[in-house]
Amino acid sequence: METAELIALLHQVRDRVRARHPESTSGAQPIPLADLMPLVHARDAALGKVAAIGSVNPRPGGPINALVQGWKKLVARVLDWHIRDQIDFNRKTIACVDAAIEALNANNRALVELGGRISAVEDVARELKDIRDHWVLWRAEWERKLQSNEVQFLRSIADLQGAFQHRVTLMDSNYRDTVRGQHRDFEALLQGLGNDIQKRLWSDLERMRLEYERLIHAELRVVRQRSELGREDSTPRRGGAEEDQSPTMLPFDYARFAERFRGTEEYVKQQQEIYRADFTGRSNVLDVGCGRGEFLEMMRTAEVQARGIDSSAESVAMCRAKGLEAEQADLFAHLENLPESSLDGIFCSQVVEHLPPERLPEMIRLCASRLERNGIIAIETPNPECLAIFATHFYLDPTHTRPVPHPLLLFYLEEFGVGGLKVRRLSPAMESMPSLAALPQDFREAFFGGLDYAIVGTKL
């Protein structure tokens, strides 16, 4: 029984060893390991012999065999002291074998670990070999890709540089255009401001001149009034309708009166521009009743030789102060003293309404006789067909005698040899009276047309 148990125990130990060290039986290791199984079997056999020391072999049953077995057992007990050292030696030897097996197992484990490391090194070596084998191809491909990327990068840089240069050129061009535009605008604005300053300067100078002229006229008026008062008792005044109606004999400044109620010089010049084309190219023009000289100034700018007469010494002084040719004279006496056909143009504005009605034909006769053939005459006067003239301008002037209808003036001109007559309506009443727009158009044109009219004709 003890032997069977010992053998079973040996088998368990063997199984444990094999389970603990499976690599010892594996043939897949890179380093071949020593096979310890024969040594294990020999140890197991030795253990079996050690276990059998002192035991008696079994024999068949019977009295003799029983006697023999008893005798053997007695001999074994007697000899036990003699084999005790052998048994200890055997057991020590078995322990030495176990230690050797354990050492060999440790060596196997070390070899397995070393084999694993060698296998890892071999894997790395294979990888290195693969890298070395493919290094040339990889390097050539890498250099090719590097060269391709470098070329592409340089092309991109060139494209970016070209685009940047183009954008810089466009920005520079736009900037230059903007600067030029701003410079032009600045020059235009500067020129406009300069012109505006110049206009305002000339306007201020003109206003100052007019103020000085008004002061001069006021002083002249004071001097005249004082002289008139000094002569009132000593010198008798001449009678006659013409002398009574002369603006020079009025007890107020007629020039100032004309500027307030007729308009400023600039306004009158603008209104008289319509006659520029009629008298352009003439060489000897007479302005009857020249006043402040607006028509004479226009003729001077048109390079037309023109002179004027007026019964007002102040008006004549104003014209001469402007460098215009003018003299104080009675229109009838002056025309009477002129040679016949000595003029090629006569202009008469806002005069005939101051004359007595019975002397108007004489004035037209004298003008027509002093005109040469194809000489032009223009007469301007308030329009009595416009009812608004009686409510505003006509009766403001105390020197007006009566309005002259244009059919009557046309008749006088035709009577004394003036033809090609044209009537022009001037200064529409609706411009100064916007309320007239509420009237029907045909009614407004018939009774509220131009405040003035002009008749232009040619000597036949």
Disulfide bonds with the S-S distance in Angstrom:
none
